[in-house]
Amino acid sequence: MTFHPHTTRPRANFFLVGAPKAGTTSLDRLLRSHPDVFLSPIKEPCHFCPDVTAQLKHQLGARAAFDLPAYLASPDKPVVHFQPVASPDDYARLFDGARQNRVIGECSTYYLSSSDAAANIHAYNPDARIMIVVRTPIDRIRSHYAMDRSLGLADRPLLTHVQEELALGESAHWGNSRYYVGASRYAPQIGRYQRYFPPGQICVLSFEKLISEPEIELRRAFEFLGIPAPETLALPIENKSRAARFPLLHAGLRKSGLKPLVAGLLDRGSGTRLGQAAKSVYYREKFRVASGEELAQVRNLLRKEGLDCPMADAA
């Protein structure tokens, strides 16, 4: 992979690489509103993790086509949550809107579990600041599974997915499993960044502290970035999961490429009574993704893997 470290365009100097379902979307929204911060209009361009995007190739193939050249050429770029950007030139164009912003960056969650991202980011900008967010593995996995259920990516019990992944051993990755456990192995993942970046350029945050002590933990984040913290320090709540009532139908729509169309129709119609009724038929907003007994079994498996709490594992 070739990077262009020298360019007249603004370059990213900040990367939020927190684990999936650990609060990165909420942090992205908070930082995006700060006058000293410019974040990529594509929240997760995944430019520096070609290993993961290759593993996700079959999953990405089911997505609706995205016209990246037209998007980059548009003067008004709405925020897109996830869209891999492979070309260095295309990636550079993501930051054309940055002017005198002190912090310029992006928030690709796959960078933490990627084997390549730390080295690639260092090759692109060795002075970059790296912010990592971790979450207690059992809670992160439960939330990740809930999201997968809502997206039609998981239609079997959580315990089954975890057992199958563990059976793969070190060969498990995003392409052959849902990678719930692998994405929770914070110690080796953080270690990769520590090999390339000095301690002063890495900040590890706790999702639990962002919720229980938001002023303290968020102030740490803004001090690390070297910009003034807003008067009100609170984490916006984002990515609330919901479950499809008919998971097999949901999975089939996703594989056919029709899910974005159906989801868009449901969202656009949510302002009417008929639309709300249709949405309530298709989705369950409050649901239990796994029983207490199943979660206890998953927790025991994680304990055997040494994944009991985020900060102990990240140390």
N, C-alpha and C positions, 0 to 999 in steps of 0.2 A: 504494500500500500504506500503510495507516494503522497507526501504532504507538502504544502507550499508555505514554509515558515516566513518567507519574506514577501510581503505584498503591500500595496498601498491601501488596501481595504482594512477596516478594523478587524482585529483578531480576537477570538475568545480568550479571556484570561481567567475564567471561572467555570467550574464544572460541578454540578450537583449530581452525585452518582449514587444516591441512596437506594436501598433495596426496594423492590416493588412492594406497594402497600405499606410503606413506612412513612408516608407524609410528604413525599416529594412534590406531588401535584399541589398540595396546599402551600408548601414553601414557594413553589414556582409562582403561584398566584400572588402571594404576599410580596415577593421580590419584584415581580413584573410591574407592580404599582409604584415602585420607588423611583424618584426622579434621577437618581445616580446609577440606575441599573438598566441595562438593555439585554433582554433575553431573546433568543432565537424565536421567530414566529412559529416554527415547528418545535414544539417542546422537546420531543425526543427524535432527533435526526439520526441517532445511532451511527454516526459517521466513523467513530473510532473502534467499533466492535464488529468487524467483518466476520469474526468467528461465530458470534451469536446470530447475526442476520443470515448467515449460511445455514445454521441449524434451524432457523425459523422459516426457511424458504418455502416449505410446503404450506405453512400456515399463512404466510404473506400472499401466496398465490391465490387464496380464496378471497382476498380483499378487493373491494371495488377499485377500478383504475384511478390513479391520481395523476393529474397533469402537472408534474413538477415544473417544467419550463414555463408554463403559463402562470403558475403560482408565483414563481420567482420574478417574473417580468411584471407582475401586477404591483402598482404603487400602494395598494391597500391589501395587506396580507392578514386575513383572520387567523387567529391562533389555531393551529392544528396539533392535536395531542401527539400523534405518532405517525411518522413517515420516514423511513430510512433514506438517507442522502449519501450516496456513495462517492460521487465526483468531488474532488477538492475544490474545483471552481464553483460548483453549485453550493457546496458548504460555505465557501467564503461569502457568497451572495446573501446568505441568511443574516449576515451582520451588517449589511449595507445601511440599515436604518440607524445604526449607532453613530452618535456624534461625539460629544464630549463626556459620554458616560464613563465613570470610573470602573464600573463592573460590567463586563460584556461576557455573556455565557449562554449555557444551555443545560438541560436537565434530563439526560438520558439514563433511565434506571438500569438498563442492561449493562452499562459501563462497569458496575460494581462486580457482577459475576463473570464478566468477560475476562478471558486470559490475555487478550491483546490490548485492551483499552489503555491501561496505565502506561505502557511503553509508547503507544501511539500518541497519546495526549502529550507525553513528555517530549516526543520528537517534534510535535507541532508547536508547543509552547512550554518550555521547561520552567517558566516562571508562573505558570498557572496555579490558581488556588483550587483545592479539591475539598468539597464539602460532602460528607458521607452521613447518611441517616440510617440508623439500625432500629429494629423493633424486636421485642421478645419473639423468638421463632414460632412458638405455637400460635400466638395471636396473628403474626404476619401470615402464616400459612393458612389459618382459618379465613382471614380476610382475602387472601390471594385466591383461595378455592371458591369463595363466594363470588368474586369477580369473574372467575372462569365459568362458573355456573351461569352467571348473568349474560356472558358472552357466547354461551354455547360451546365452550372449549372443554368442559368436563361434564360428563353425564353418568359417572360412576361414583361410588362412595369415596370420600377423601382417603380413608385408610387403605383402600385398594391402590390408589395412585401412589401413596407414600411407600407402601410395601414393594410395589413394582420398581419404583425408582431406586430404593435401597438395594434391591436384588441386582441392579445393573452395576453397582459399585462405582468405581472411579470413571467408568465409561458413560455414566448418566450425563445428559446435557439437555438443553432446551428442545432439541429436535427429537429425542426418543423418550421423553417424559415431560410431565408438567413442571419438573425441576423445583418442587416446593422445598425440599430439604437443601438441595444444592444452592439455591438462592439465599439460604439462611446461614451458610457457612462463612460468617463474617471475618473470622481471624485470617485465613489465607487470602481472602479478597482484599482486605485492608492492607495486608502485608505486601501485596503487589504494588500498591501505591507508595508504601513506605520505602520500597526499594528504589523508587525513582524520584520521590519528592521529599524534601526535608520536613521535619515536624511542623515548622512554622507555616507551611503551605497546605497542611491537612487539618481539617476540623471535623471531628466525629460528634454527631448529635444523637440524642436518644429520643425516639418517638414518644415514649412514655413521659419523658420530662417536658417535651413540647406540649403535651396535653395537661400534665399536672402542674408544671412550673413554666408556663409559656413566656413570662416576662424575663426570667433568668436565662432560659435556654435560647430564646430568640435574641436577647441582647448579646449573648456569646457569638451568635451567628453574624450579627451586624458588626461587632467589633472585629471579628475575623476578616470580614470583607473591607473594613476600613471606611465605612460609611455611617452616617448618623442613623440611629434607629427611629422609627416613627413614634409619635406620642403614645399611640395605643398599640400594644404588642399582644396580638392574639393570632392564632393559626386558623385560617379559613377552613371550613369543613368541605372537602371535595371527594369525588369518586364514591358516592354512596351506592352500595351494591343493591341490586334487585335480582330476583330469580324469575326465569321463564316458567310458567305453569306447565308447559309441555316441552321438556328438555330435548326430546328426540326430534320434534319438529323444529325447535330452535337450532339445534346442531345441523339439521338438514338444510335449513335456510342459509346458515353460515357457509357450509361447504359449497352450496350452489352459487354463492356470491350475492344472494338476494337479501340477506339480513340487513345491510345498511339501508336498502330501500324501504323495507318493512319498518325498521326502527325509525327512520325519518318520517314516514307517514304517521306513525303513532305519536311521535313527538310534536309534529306540526298540528295534529288534531287534538292535542291535549287541552286546548283552550275551550273546547266545546263539550257539552255533556256527553254526546255520542262518542267523541274522541276519548274522553276520560273513561267511559265505560269500556271501550275497546282496549285501552291501555291496561285497565284493571283485570280484564279477562286474560290478556297475554302475560302480564307481569304480576308477581307478588312482591310488594315493596318491603314487607317485613316477613322474614322467613328464617328458619333454623337450618343451616347448611349441614350440620352434623350433630349427632346426639352427644350428650355428655360422656357416655361410655366410649363412643368412637374417638372423641377428642382425647380422652384419658389414655387410650391405646396408642394414639399418635404421639402424645406427650411422652409416654414410656419409651417409644422408639427413638424419639429425639434425645431423651436423657442418655440412652445407650450410645448415641453419636456425640455426646458431650455438648449438646445444644440446649442448655437449660435457660439461659438468659442472655440478652444482647451484649451487655457491656463486658461480662465475664468472658464471653466467646470472642469479643472483638479485641480484648487486651493483648 
